[in-house]
């Protein structure tokens, strides 16, 4: 009887706890539903207006300053004298894309002789929380004047004009030509955007625009050259083989009468120099790394660790510059590709972004700047935080290229072979990398493969792999490609890759024809990464020439002979 009584009491307590828990959850759901309904009502009541802001540029050369279309959604309370900060998105995509044909990449290499108006997807979240959302169309896109210029100073100055207007330094007009002012804002502006829409904030921040307090570039470009080129090689963004700067400009040329921009498009095609891939003045004015010393805005930098469209180098080199000039900053690396972290991280991301904007635009002391600077999502969807990136304990580990006792390619931490030892492979631009990395222990004519011994403990790659390869080439030009590979018992993964035009052996500014048979020292970097190699796996390096998915694909058969001894790869590794 006593035991049964205790058991009954226990059951009763559990039932009570279940009921209380259920009621608590129901209360939370009800509160969430009420909050969502209130936010929906506030958003519906928000004021919407369109303004055309006059810029300081005339990119279509019609003798008149370009005007850009600006769509605004602001809280209803701003009509009662309340001033609010602005979250600003400048986009060339408001009318979609009208891409022309891709460039043909199945051609020979060339080296000279020596010598849309829709609601932005953050609007419904931030307007009910006291922010005005400003969504503008970049020059040359639907509703705006001018011509697209793919990231040059004209495009940045046109974006700057909107912030100038918000702060009373530029003029804006309604559809009838009446002057409009932004009386409803306190002048503080933050920018956010993915891809091109995040690239414009990067460039704009280098102009030190008064009123621009913070930027949140997501999967954004910091140097346009590194988007379409790599160490002199013409390289495609992942998934867009044959793309280039002029083609992107034509794709976002959605303004009325686009024919007025044809001369501008033709000039871009010439200036980008797709023939040699060299760095030049065209690319230098689109290199925002040059202007980081001017930054006054804080930066919340966001990138996908599996993004090969806007590749990881774009965030890594930007982050290094921000550190160099001690710019207030935060880094968020999610486990997705070229996507907004709202897709992969949901409420966790929105909450963090909200706190970031509240700190910089509403001056709320919410502690967001006291937290770890770096947040990284792991493959299992857990998150780690650290004080810096690359990891503070990452140390450069040098692996020499050589052979093991069985004669197979090996990565060794000590130089154990002479420079007389060498191996040769021949380019085949039409075999994909995924095929060439298979069976590294087998001799394959179109690549060389090297592996470490099996790892006795897990190690983490954190930073930029660097290559130094001594090689001779039997032609005057060649692509060089390196793949870092994870060889495990359950499969093979290409971790990262890097490319070089062998003709740019001395400088990315100047390519030159190679002397066939001459020994050169080729140095290039691979795309940075944050990646864990598990215990029992092997780290592999595969060298090949053309990369089917990324480089120009010549038909000429080029043979490359790699000399061992001093040829090596440097990997920034952390013991896990």
Long-range contacts (C-beta under 8 A, 24 or more apart in sequence): 38-128, 39-124, 39-128, 39-129, 40-124, 40-128, 42-75, 42-76, 42-127, 42-128, 43-73, 43-123, 43-124, 43-127, 43-128, 45-76, 46-73, 46-74, 46-75, 46-76, 46-127, 47-72, 47-73, 47-74, 47-75, 47-76, 47-78, 47-79, 48-72, 48-73, 49-174, 49-180, 50-174, 50-175, 51-165, 51-172, 51-173, 51-174, 51-180, 52-144, 52-172, 52-173, 52-174, 52-175, 53-136, 53-161, 53-162, 53-165, 53-170, 53-171, 53-172, 54-161, 54-170, 54-171, 54-172, 54-173, 55-139, 55-146, 55-157, 55-158, 55-160, 55-161, 55-170, 56-157, 56-160, 56-161, 56-170, 57-139, 57-146, 57-154, 57-157, 57-158, 58-146, 59-139, 59-140, 59-146, 59-147, 59-149, 59-154, 59-155, 59-158, 59-264, 60-140, 60-145, 60-146, 60-147, 60-260, 60-261, 60-264, 61-263, 61-264, 62-145, 62-260, 64-145, 66-139, 66-144, 66-145, 66-146, 66-158, 67-144, 67-145, 67-173, 68-136, 68-137, 68-138, 68-139, 68-143, 68-144, 68-145, 68-146, 68-158, 68-161, 68-162, 69-117, 69-136, 69-137, 69-142, 69-143, 69-144, 70-134, 70-135, 70-136, 70-137, 70-162, 70-165, 70-172, 71-117, 71-134, 71-135, 71-136, 72-132, 72-133, 72-134, 72-135, 73-119, 73-123, 73-127, 73-132, 73-133, 73-135, 74-127, 74-132, 74-133, 74-184, 74-185, 75-127, 75-128, 75-130, 75-131, 75-132, 78-132, 78-184, 78-185, 79-184, 82-184, 83-183, 83-184, 83-185, 83-186, 84-130, 84-131, 84-132, 84-184, 84-185, 84-186, 85-131, 85-132, 85-185, 85-186, 85-188, 85-189, 85-190, 85-213, 85-357, 85-361, 85-362, 86-131, 86-132, 86-133, 86-134, 86-166, 86-185, 86-188, 86-189, 86-190, 86-361, 87-122, 87-126, 87-131, 87-132, 87-133, 87-134, 87-189, 87-190, 87-191, 87-192, 87-357, 87-361, 88-133, 88-134, 88-135, 88-136, 88-162, 88-163, 88-166, 88-189, 88-190, 88-191, 88-192, 89-120, 89-122, 89-133, 89-134, 89-135, 89-136, 89-191, 89-192, 89-193, 89-197, 90-136, 90-137, 90-138, 90-159, 90-162, 90-191, 90-193, 90-197, 90-200, 90-201, 90-204, 91-120, 91-135, 91-136, 91-137, 91-138, 91-141, 91-193, 91-196, 91-197, 92-137, 92-138, 92-140, 92-141, 92-148, 92-196, 92-197, 92-252, 93-141, 93-196, 93-197, 93-252, 94-118, 94-135, 94-137, 94-141, 94-142, 94-143, 94-254, 95-137, 95-141, 95-142, 95-143, 95-254, 96-254, 97-251, 97-252, 98-250, 98-251, 98-253, 98-254, 99-247, 99-250, 99-251, 100-247, 100-250, 100-251, 102-240, 102-241, 102-242, 102-243, 102-247, 103-242, 103-243, 103-244, 103-247, 103-274, 104-242, 105-234, 105-236, 105-241, 105-242, 105-551, 105-552, 105-553, 106-429, 106-553, 106-555, 107-552, 107-553, 107-554, 108-477, 108-554, 108-555, 108-556, 109-477, 109-478, 109-479, 109-501, 109-503, 109-552, 109-554, 109-556, 110-275, 110-276, 110-477, 111-276, 111-476, 111-477, 111-501, 111-503, 111-511, 111-512, 111-513, 111-514, 112-276, 112-511, 112-512, 112-513, 113-512, 113-513, 114-512, 114-513, 115-512, 116-142, 117-142, 117-143, 121-340, 121-342, 122-192, 125-350, 125-354, 126-354, 126-357, 129-354, 130-362, 131-357, 131-361, 132-184, 132-185, 134-162, 134-166, 134-189, 136-162, 138-200, 138-252, 140-249, 140-252, 140-253, 140-254, 140-255, 140-258, 140-261, 141-252, 141-253, 141-254, 141-255, 142-254, 142-255, 143-255, 144-255, 145-255, 146-255, 147-249, 147-253, 147-255, 147-260, 147-261, 147-264, 147-265, 148-248, 148-249, 148-250, 148-252, 148-253, 148-261, 149-249, 149-264, 149-268, 150-224, 150-245, 150-246, 150-248, 150-249, 150-268, 150-286, 151-199, 151-200, 151-203, 151-221, 151-224, 151-245, 151-286, 152-285, 152-286, 153-285, 155-200, 155-203, 156-200, 156-203, 156-204, 156-206, 156-207, 157-207, 159-200, 159-203, 159-204, 160-204, 160-207, 160-209, 163-189, 163-204, 163-209, 163-210, 163-211, 163-212, 164-209, 164-211, 166-211, 167-210, 167-211, 169-210, 187-211, 188-213, 188-360, 188-361, 189-213, 189-361, 190-214, 190-215, 190-216, 190-357, 190-360, 190-361, 191-215, 191-216, 192-216, 192-218, 192-353, 193-217, 193-218, 193-220, 194-218, 194-219, 194-220, 194-338, 194-339, 194-340, 195-219, 195-220, 195-221, 195-309, 195-310, 195-338, 196-221, 196-248, 196-252, 198-302, 199-224, 199-310, 202-288, 202-318, 203-286, 203-288, 203-291, 205-294, 205-295, 205-296, 205-297, 205-299, 206-288, 206-290, 206-291, 206-292, 206-294, 206-295, 207-291, 207-294, 208-294, 208-295, 208-296, 209-297, 212-296, 212-297, 213-297, 213-298, 213-360, 213-361, 214-297, 214-298, 214-299, 214-300, 214-356, 214-357, 214-360, 214-361, 215-297, 215-298, 215-299, 215-300, 216-299, 216-300, 216-302, 216-353, 216-356, 217-299, 217-301, 217-302, 217-318, 218-302, 218-303, 218-340, 218-341, 219-302, 219-303, 219-304, 219-307, 219-309, 219-310, 219-338, 219-339, 219-340, 220-303, 220-310, 220-314, 220-315, 221-288, 221-310, 221-314, 222-288, 222-289, 222-314, 222-315, 222-317, 222-318, 222-321, 223-283, 223-286, 223-287, 223-288, 223-289, 223-314, 223-317, 224-283, 224-286, 224-287, 225-279, 225-283, 225-284, 225-286, 225-287, 225-508, 226-311, 226-313, 226-314, 226-317, 227-310, 227-311, 227-314, 228-272, 229-277, 229-279, 229-283, 229-508, 230-498, 230-499, 230-500, 230-524, 231-498, 231-499, 231-500, 231-501, 231-504, 231-508, 231-524, 231-525, 232-276, 232-277, 232-278, 232-279, 232-500, 232-501, 232-503, 232-504, 232-508, 232-511, 233-277, 233-479, 233-480, 233-499, 233-500, 233-501, 233-504, 233-551, 233-552, 234-274, 234-277, 234-501, 234-551, 234-552, 235-499, 235-550, 235-551, 236-549, 236-550, 236-551, 237-308, 237-309, 237-310, 237-311, 238-307, 238-308, 238-309, 238-311, 238-338, 238-549, 238-550, 239-308, 239-309, 240-309, 241-549, 241-550, 244-269, 244-272, 244-274, 245-272, 245-282, 245-286, 246-272, 276-501, 276-503, 276-511, 277-501, 277-504, 277-511, 278-504, 278-508, 278-509, 278-510, 278-511, 279-508, 279-509, 280-509, 288-318, 289-317, 289-318, 289-321, 292-318, 292-321, 292-322, 292-324, 292-325, 292-327, 293-325, 295-322, 295-325, 295-327, 298-327, 298-328, 298-329, 298-360, 299-327, 299-328, 299-329, 299-330, 300-329, 300-330, 300-332, 300-353, 300-356, 301-329, 301-330, 301-331, 301-332, 302-331, 302-332, 302-333, 302-334, 302-341, 303-332, 303-333, 303-334, 304-333, 304-334, 304-335, 304-336, 304-337, 304-338, 304-339, 304-341, 304-344, 305-333, 305-334, 305-335, 305-336, 305-376, 305-377, 305-529, 305-530, 305-531, 306-335, 306-336, 306-337, 307-336, 307-337, 307-338, 308-337, 308-338, 308-527, 309-337, 309-338, 310-338, 311-527, 312-496, 312-527, 312-528, 312-529, 313-464, 313-525, 313-527, 313-528, 316-389, 316-463, 316-464, 316-528, 319-389, 323-388, 328-369, 329-373, 330-356, 330-368, 330-369, 330-373, 330-374, 330-375, 331-373, 331-374, 331-375, 331-389, 332-375, 333-374, 333-375, 333-376, 333-377, 333-389, 333-530, 334-377, 335-377, 335-378, 335-379, 335-381, 344-377, 345-377, 348-383, 376-530, 379-532, 389-462, 389-530, 390-462, 390-463, 390-464, 390-528, 390-530, 390-572, 391-460, 391-462, 391-463, 391-530, 391-574, 393-574, 393-575, 394-460, 394-462, 394-463, 394-572, 394-573, 394-574, 395-572, 395-573, 395-574, 396-466, 396-570, 396-571, 396-572, 397-570, 397-571, 397-572, 397-573, 398-568, 398-569, 398-570, 399-450, 399-452, 399-539, 399-541, 399-568, 399-569, 399-570, 399-571, 400-564, 400-565, 400-566, 400-567, 400-568, 401-450, 401-469, 401-541, 401-562, 401-564, 401-567, 401-568, 401-569, 402-450, 402-564, 403-564, 408-440, 408-441, 408-451, 409-440, 409-448, 409-449, 409-450, 409-451, 410-450, 410-451, 410-452, 410-453, 411-450, 411-451, 411-452, 411-539, 411-540, 411-541, 411-569, 415-565, 415-566, 417-564, 417-565, 418-564, 418-565, 419-470, 419-563, 419-564, 419-565, 419-566, 420-563, 420-565, 421-563, 421-564, 421-565, 422-561, 422-562, 422-563, 422-564, 423-448, 423-561, 423-562, 423-564, 424-559, 424-560, 424-561, 424-562, 425-543, 425-544, 425-545, 425-559, 425-560, 425-562, 426-545, 426-557, 426-558, 426-559, 426-560, 427-478, 427-479, 427-544, 427-545, 427-546, 427-554, 427-556, 427-557, 427-558, 427-559, 427-560, 428-545, 428-546, 428-557, 429-479, 429-545, 429-546, 429-548, 429-551, 429-552, 429-553, 429-554, 429-555, 430-548, 430-553, 431-548, 432-548, 432-549, 433-481, 433-483, 433-494, 433-497, 433-542, 433-544, 433-547, 433-548, 433-549, 434-494, 436-483, 436-542, 436-544, 437-483, 437-485, 437-492, 437-494, 437-540, 437-542, 438-492, 440-485, 440-487, 440-540, 440-542, 446-544, 446-545, 447-542, 447-543, 447-544, 448-542, 448-543, 448-544, 448-562, 449-540, 449-541, 449-542, 449-543, 450-540, 450-541, 450-542, 450-543, 451-487, 451-538, 451-539, 451-540, 451-541, 452-538, 452-539, 452-540, 453-538, 454-536, 454-537, 454-538, 455-533, 455-534, 455-535, 455-536, 455-537, 455-538, 455-539, 456-535, 457-535, 457-575, 457-576, 458-532, 458-533, 458-534, 458-535, 458-576, 459-532, 459-533, 459-539, 459-573, 459-574, 459-575, 459-576, 460-530, 460-531, 460-532, 460-533, 460-573, 460-574, 460-575, 460-576, 461-495, 461-496, 461-529, 461-530, 461-531, 461-532, 461-533, 461-571, 461-572, 461-573, 461-574, 462-529, 462-530, 462-572, 462-573, 462-574, 463-528, 463-572, 464-525, 464-526, 464-528, 464-572, 465-496, 465-498, 465-525, 465-526, 465-528, 465-529, 465-569, 465-570, 465-571, 465-572, 466-523, 466-524, 466-525, 466-526, 466-569, 466-570, 467-498, 467-522, 467-523, 467-524, 467-525, 467-526, 467-568, 467-569, 467-570, 468-521, 468-522, 468-523, 468-566, 468-567, 468-568, 468-569, 468-570, 469-521, 469-522, 469-523, 469-543, 469-562, 469-567, 470-519, 470-520, 470-521, 470-522, 470-562, 470-563, 470-565, 470-566, 470-567, 471-519, 471-520, 471-522, 471-560, 471-561, 471-562, 471-563, 471-567, 472-516, 472-517, 472-518, 472-519, 472-520, 472-560, 472-561, 472-563, 473-502, 473-514, 473-516, 473-517, 473-520, 473-558, 473-559, 473-560, 473-561, 474-516, 474-517, 474-558, 474-559, 474-560, 474-561, 475-514, 475-516, 475-556, 475-558, 475-559, 476-503, 476-513, 476-514, 476-515, 476-516, 477-501, 477-502, 477-503, 477-513, 477-514, 477-554, 477-558, 478-502, 478-503, 478-514, 478-545, 478-558, 478-560, 479-545, 479-546, 479-547, 479-551, 479-552, 479-554, 480-522, 480-524, 480-543, 480-545, 480-560, 481-543, 481-544, 481-545, 481-546, 481-547, 481-550, 481-551, 482-524, 482-526, 482-541, 482-542, 482-543, 482-569, 483-540, 483-541, 483-542, 483-543, 483-544, 484-526, 484-529, 484-539, 484-540, 484-541, 484-569, 484-571, 485-539, 485-540, 485-541, 485-542, 486-531, 486-533, 486-537, 486-538, 486-539, 486-540, 487-537, 487-538, 487-539, 487-540, 488-534, 488-536, 488-537, 488-538, 489-536, 489-537, 495-529, 495-531, 496-526, 496-527, 496-528, 496-529, 496-531, 497-526, 497-527, 497-547, 497-550, 498-524, 498-525, 498-526, 498-527, 499-524, 499-547, 499-550, 499-551, 500-524, 519-563, 521-566, 532-576, 539-571, 541-569
